[in-house]
Amino acid sequence: MLKKIMFAAVATGLVAAVALPITQVKAAGPLTCKEAAKLKYPADHAARSAYKKGCKAAWKAAHKGAVKSA
């Protein structure tokens, strides 16, 4: 009886894992500067590059202050 329950639990877990799309799992995490730039400027490489540089600079400034205060 216990063997049947364990098999059913494993089978259910496998079905759930296959049914869950990979894109939804990845979308749950925070966006990187590169991904955000691609979403905001999908066709303009120069604007995307400038946005990414500004995003990185802002992230570094925010986290540098957070590390000093800790």
C-alpha contacts under 8 A as a table, 3 or more apart, distances in Angstrom:
res1	aa1	res2	aa2	distance
1	M	4	K	5.25
1	M	5	I	6.47
2	L	5	I	5.12
2	L	6	M	6.18
3	K	6	M	5.19
3	K	7	F	6.12
4	K	7	F	5.08
4	K	8	A	6.11
5	I	8	A	5.10
5	I	9	A	6.18
6	M	9	A	5.08
6	M	10	V	6.21
7	F	10	V	5.18
7	F	11	A	6.06
8	A	11	A	5.08
8	A	12	T	6.03
9	A	12	T	5.14
9	A	13	G	6.17
10	V	13	G	5.05
10	V	14	L	6.22
11	A	14	L	5.16
11	A	15	V	6.23
12	T	15	V	5.15
12	T	16	A	6.14
13	G	16	A	5.13
13	G	17	A	6.10
14	L	17	A	5.06
14	L	18	V	6.19
15	V	18	V	5.23
15	V	19	A	6.07
16	A	19	A	5.07
16	A	20	L	6.20
17	A	20	L	5.42
18	V	21	P	7.33
20	L	24	Q	7.53
20	L	25	V	7.99
21	P	24	Q	5.74
21	P	25	V	7.06
22	I	25	V	5.26
22	I	26	K	6.43
23	T	26	K	5.18
23	T	27	A	6.04
24	Q	27	A	5.06
24	Q	28	A	6.54
25	V	28	A	5.59
25	V	29	G	7.76
26	K	29	G	5.95
27	A	30	P	7.58
31	L	34	K	7.99
31	L	35	E	5.94
31	L	36	A	6.09
32	T	35	E	5.25
32	T	36	A	6.18
33	C	36	A	5.13
33	C	37	A	6.06
33	C	52	K	5.41
33	C	55	C	5.85
33	C	56	K	6.52
34	K	37	A	5.15
34	K	38	K	6.29
34	K	52	K	5.87
35	E	38	K	5.12
35	E	39	L	6.30
36	A	39	L	5.13
36	A	40	K	6.17
36	A	52	K	7.91
37	A	40	K	5.15
37	A	41	Y	5.85
37	A	42	P	7.60
37	A	48	R	5.12
37	A	49	S	7.52
37	A	51	Y	6.02
37	A	52	K	5.80
38	K	41	Y	5.35
38	K	42	P	4.93
38	K	48	R	6.48
39	L	42	P	5.73
40	K	48	R	7.63
41	Y	44	D	5.60
41	Y	45	H	7.50
41	Y	47	A	6.66
41	Y	48	R	5.51
42	P	45	H	7.77
42	P	48	R	7.62
44	D	47	A	5.55
44	D	48	R	6.12
45	H	48	R	4.99
45	H	49	S	6.10
46	A	49	S	5.17
46	A	50	A	6.29
47	A	50	A	5.13
47	A	51	Y	6.04
48	R	51	Y	5.12
48	R	52	K	6.10
49	S	52	K	5.12
49	S	53	K	6.27
50	A	53	K	5.20
50	A	54	G	6.24
51	Y	54	G	5.17
51	Y	55	C	6.03
52	K	55	C	5.04
52	K	56	K	6.15
53	K	56	K	5.21
53	K	57	A	6.21
54	G	57	A	5.12
54	G	58	A	6.16
55	C	58	A	5.17
55	C	59	W	6.14
56	K	59	W	5.06
56	K	60	K	6.10
57	A	60	K	5.17
57	A	61	A	6.15
58	A	61	A	5.14
58	A	62	A	6.14
59	W	62	A	5.22
59	W	63	H	6.12
60	K	63	H	5.24
60	K	64	K	5.79
61	A	64	K	5.20
61	A	65	G	6.38
62	A	65	G	5.53
62	A	66	A	6.42
63	H	66	A	4.87
63	H	67	V	6.14
64	K	67	V	5.27
64	K	68	K	6.39
65	G	68	K	5.23
65	G	69	S	6.29
66	A	69	S	5.32
66	A	70	A	6.33
67	V	70	A	5.26
